[in-house]
């Protein structure tokens, strides 16, 4: 399901909730919507084995409801567990970093990327520049992304990175690879990125 956008992913669940007859609560107003939110939405083209969704229902979300919901979801999408959050739980402020596996590359490619990233992280700062144009005005923004790179690991020929992913600062592995190439990395790997874990502040 990696070619689903975040909007399509949310729509998929909205339809599944209706088919499974889950008693989702709705917002008020002229255009009521199901009360659904997703932590750290993924860009198009990314895979994931760990996503978090917060929903509000009129009654407890039981194991039987989870099974009914999974029966209404397409192959490749599955709700693996459900729990009731603490009062005043804020989904978007809870999960602040994500671990990604860089897939569909050889162990040699993974090792080469790992060495390049580790060497890059020896620098005191990793400054990247973005140029944006809005209403005819050109804006140049610079940012130090080194604090957003929490960990780089090589495990049995597989490359993993743990990156910040919250409202204040987010870095995706695709962006990290792009910046690495802008700073001179000459490799031509085209990995597929899979989120394998999300980490809370605790």
N, C-alpha and C positions, 0 to 999 in steps of 0.2 A: 504493500500500500504506500510505497515511498513517493509515488507521483500524485498523491492527494495533497492539496493545499490545506492550510490550517482551517480555512473557511469550509472547504468540502468535508474535512474531517469532522468538524462540528455538526454540519448538516447531516452527515451519515449517522451520528449518534442521535440527533434529534428525531430522525425517522425511525431508528431502531427503538427508541424509548416509546414512541407511539405504537409501533407494531407489537411490542412486548407488553403494552398497557401498563407501563410504569407511571405511577402518579407523581410526575414531576410538577413542581410549583412553577408558576408563571409570574413574570414581572407585571406591574400595573401600567396603566396608560393606554394610549390609542393603539399601540402595536405590541401587545404582550408577547414575550419570548420566554422559552424555557430557561430556568435558572441553572445555567451550565457555565463553568469556567475551566480552563485548561492551564496548567503550569508550564511556562516557558515553551510556547508553541515552536515547533520545528519548521525550518524552511522547506520548501518544495525540494524533493529529491533525497531527503534524509530518511533513514530507517530508524526504528526504535523498538526496544524491548522493555522500556519502562517509562510510561507516561502517567501523569496524575490528573484526575478530573474531579472537580467538586460539583456535586449536584444537590439540589434541595428537593426533598420529597415530602408528601403529606404523611406517609407512614414509613416505618423502618425498611431499609433496603436489605432484604433477607437473602439467604443463599439461593432460595428458590427463584427470587427475582433476578439474581445474577445469572442463573442458568437460562431463564427465559430471555434475558437480554442478549446473551451470547448466541442463542438460537436465531435471533433476529439480526445479528451482525454478519457481514460477509467474511469469507475465509481470509485469514491473515490478520484479523482484528479480534482480540479476545480480552475480556475483563477477567483478570486473574484473581483479584481480591477486592474486598470492600470493607470499610470500617467507618465508624461514626467519629467525626472530628471533635476536638475540644471546642467549647464555646468561644466565639470571636476568632476562630481559626481563619487566618489569611493565607490562602493558597499561594498567592503571587509573592509574598514576602518570606515564605517558608523555605522554598527550594532555591538555592543560590548558586549552585554550580552543577555541571554535568560532565560525565565521563563518556567519551566517544571512542569507538573502535574504528580504525582506518582500514576498511575491508577491500577485497578484490585487488590486492597488490601482493607481490611476491615477498617472501621473508627478506630477500636481498634489498628490495625497495624499502621495506619497513625499516631495516637497519640503517639504510642510507638517510632516510628522512629523520630517523631518531638522532643520528649523529649530527645532522644539520641543525635540528632544533636545539639539542643540548649545547652545541657550540654557540648558537645565537643567544641562548639564555645566559651565557657568560657575560654578555654586555650589561652595563649598569642600567641602561634604558633601551627599550625597543620602540623607537618613535616611528609611527606611520602617519601618512598624510592622505587626507581625502579632499577632493575638490568637488564642490557642489554648486550648481547654478540654479538660482531661484529668482523668477521675475526679472531675468536679464542681469542679475548680479552674481558675480563669481565669489564664492566663499571657500577659503582654504582652512581646513581644520587639521590640527595635529593632535595626536594622542599617544601616550605611552601604554602599550598593550602588555608589557611584561607583568604587571600585577594581575592581569587577567588570566595568565597561564599558570595554573596551580600545580600541575604535574605532567610529566612526559615519561611514559614507561614503555619498555620493550619486553614482552612476555612470550616466550616460545615462538619468536618470529612474527609476533603480532604487535602492532603499534597502538597505544592508547594515549589519549590526552584528556586531562581534566581541566575544564575551562569555566570561567565565570559565566553565569547565565541568570541574571536578574535584571530588574528594571533600571537600576542605576548604571550597570555596565555589563555588556554581553559580548562574548567573542565565540564565533562558531569555527569549527575546524576548517571549513572551506575558506573562510576569511583568513585564518591563520596561514594556510598553504599559499594563498594569493600573496599575502604580505611577505612570506618567506621567499617567494620567487621574485618579488619586487626588490628584495635585498640581495639578489644574486644567486639564489639556488637554481641550478640548471636542470634538475630532474624533470622528467615528463610523466610522472605517475598521475593517474586519474582515479583516486580512491573513491569508494562509496562510504559515506559516514553513517555509522549506526550509534545512536545513543543507547548506552547499556546501563546507566545508573544516574540518578539525580540525588544530590546531597542537600541536606537541610542545614540551617545555621548551627544547629547543635552537633 
